[in-house]
Amino acid sequence: MKNEDAMTESTQRLIVPVTDLPAEQAAAWLDAAQAVHRQLRPAIPDPYATHMRAMIAQGAEIAVLAEGGLVRAVAVYRCYLTTYRGFRFYVDDLVTDEASRSCGHGETLLGWLRQRAKERGCQALDLDSGVQRTRAHRFYFREGMWIAAYSFTQTLAETG
């Protein structure tokens, strides 16, 4: 199946690496992903597509899991070299549509991300999860992940 046909597919679960697509197709998938992505990140600046393209320009990649012609899960990820973990595959965001949680979408997309990381020669897949996201933590533990470090934050400037 071609990626451009995926948005009309009614039965198959399909993972679409949005950043690998031609610009017009990528724009359509970004538009389709926005509502699900904002369930996790409501403060993403508008216009959404402009902000996401700026992230892509800095190395971020985006993939969506679609089923029944609808985006069910979104991942934002990147690979980069670090001093402490070598070539790192970092997942900025992994969000499943609240209306279709516990249907295997997150598990499927995370499995795809693992495979993508291996194909790129990454030594580990890492992500941060807010301390309040206990359901997500249970999911990550079930998926074989563990807490490897604390992530410390300090706000430096107010944002509008």
Buried (B, 14 or more C-beta within 10 A) or exposed (E): EEBBEBBEBEEEBBBBBBBEBEEEBBBBBBEBBBEBBBEBBEEBEEEBBEBBBEBBEEEBBBBBBBBEBBBBBBBBBBBEEEEEBEBBBBBBBBBBBEEBBEBBBBBBBBEBBBEBBEEEEBEBBBBEBEEEEEEBBEBBEEEEBEEEEEEEEEEEEEEE
